[in-house]
Amino acid sequence: MRIRIIITGGTFDKQYDAVRGVLTFKDTHLPEILSRVRLTVPVEMEINQLIDSLDMQDENRRRILASCEACAETRLIITHGTDTMVKTAQYIGAAGLNKTIVLTGAMVPFTVAGSDAMFNLGCAFSAVQVLPVGVYLAMNGRIFTWDNVIKDREEGMFRTVS
């Protein structure tokens, strides 16, 4: 079973620009992460876009959905910024694709000590292999369905709506 990773940016792929003193995008960290964790599952990576999820608009979501629809793989992981991850999951979930799709991200960039990126990605890899068709979020060691999750901004965690 080959898994497609659709990369969209978010905190997951940010890195610190020491000259400007800001977090920015240069490239994805996924090849390095997959090498470090010694992944043995066949993977196809696709850089869809590298943006902060606060800048994510419906046109960006259409691009993500189009990638989900067009690919041959039926098991997909989407790396995404946490601020609008739920909205993108709802957008994709409403399309009713016959695929298992798991969105994941990080609260702390991969390149910063204490990052949750590798843990969340590992959870997403496990989830995408065993869950039935549908759209899910893998964050904070939990799996959520696209239609029953919110980001609790005060706690900095995801939780179920009900």
Buried (B, 14 or more C-beta within 10 A) or exposed (E): EEBBBBBBBBBBBBBEEEEEEEBEBEEBBBEEBBEEEEBEEEBEBBBBBBBBBEEBEEEBBEBBBEBBEEBEBBBBBBBBBBBBBBBBBBBBBEEEBEBBBBBBBBBBBBBBEEBBBBBBBBBBBEBBEEBEEBBBBBBBEBBBBBEEBEBEEEEEBBBEEE
